Amino acid sequence: MSFPALKIGDLVARTPIVQGGMGVGISLSGLASAVANEGGIGVIAGAMVGMREPDVAAHPVEANVRALRREIEKARAATKGIIGVNVMVALTTFAEMVRAAIEAHADVVFSGAGLPMDLPKIFQETCAQKKEEFRTKLVPIVSSGRAATLIAKKWISRTGLIPDAFVLEGPKAGGHLGFSEEHIFDEAFSLEKLVSGVVDAAKALEDKAGRAIPVIAGGGVFSGADIAKMLSLGASGVQMATRFVATNECDADIRFKQAYVDAKKEDVTIIHSPVGMPGRALNNAFIEAAREGRKKPFKCVFHCIKTCDPTTTPYCISSALINAMKGNLDKGFVFCGANVDKVKSIVSVHELMETLRREYDEFMEKENAVPVMA
């Protein structure tokens, strides 16, 4: 018994796990290359990837593009595996970051936090401008089968391109969520209930595409047994983020990782993010102050999110997440998934992957066990 491979066109990941993109420095080349070396798909997050660049405030586009290219190059030097990039639609630098990822030969561009309607157009324009047939796969992140169908129809009508795969993020995911707050805890919108709709939407496109269109399910996937259950529902792979934070190779500060190990179920909360979406995070004094209306005055220097209004938001989310990534948790907060309380220790990516594989095998052996007749 072993993990089945995840195939996205001509890309073959021998482990059907996509490491979720975690922005503002949590998943960079260190984590992504470690996951890729274990046969999964490692993902560099584009959101504020240039936060350490000295000119990020003065020249945010150039700084973030430069940093993204460098992180892809560093990952490539560390692995021969599959490296993806996550670029949020909500980024003001969306087009530039997607273009940079394609030109740097990222294997996959994952895109959510909005509907990535312009993703195929940017891809085609980049190919034309560079006079090169790039092989980067384009994968929208969706919250329903309806969204998957809508995106595909727009892509086909505008460019003739069809998504190479879909990532379905359920409401138990960490960070920004593609659900209204009343649906986050509604069982009708659970990941298990949503998978079939996206699988059906993908299958309806396969004849037109002339290839399989896999669905990757994420949001609350924690164990090897969870992976097996998602695959049994029709998904071809899973996306996992929370468990990869508590690894040696994760690019965040040790204090950020330790917050996961120390987290209890009651620490997890839903916030109203300046981005305009609900988000899941670990509650702390910073979040409580924001809820109480204690505005933290700031001058917007990053101009990173299209939907953020600096005149009305109580804090700069980029600054808060940068502080948290650096371990300054009193000046920011930690995004997390719903199952963060299950994280008990910090391990290597290799140890984590071996644990997931063992859990998967044990679950499958139990499911396939044939009762002994008397």
Order of alpha helices (4+ residues) and beta strands (2+ residues): beta-beta-beta-alpha-beta-alpha-beta-alpha-beta-alpha-beta-alpha-beta-beta-alpha-alpha-beta-alpha-beta-alpha-alpha-beta-beta-alpha-alpha-alpha
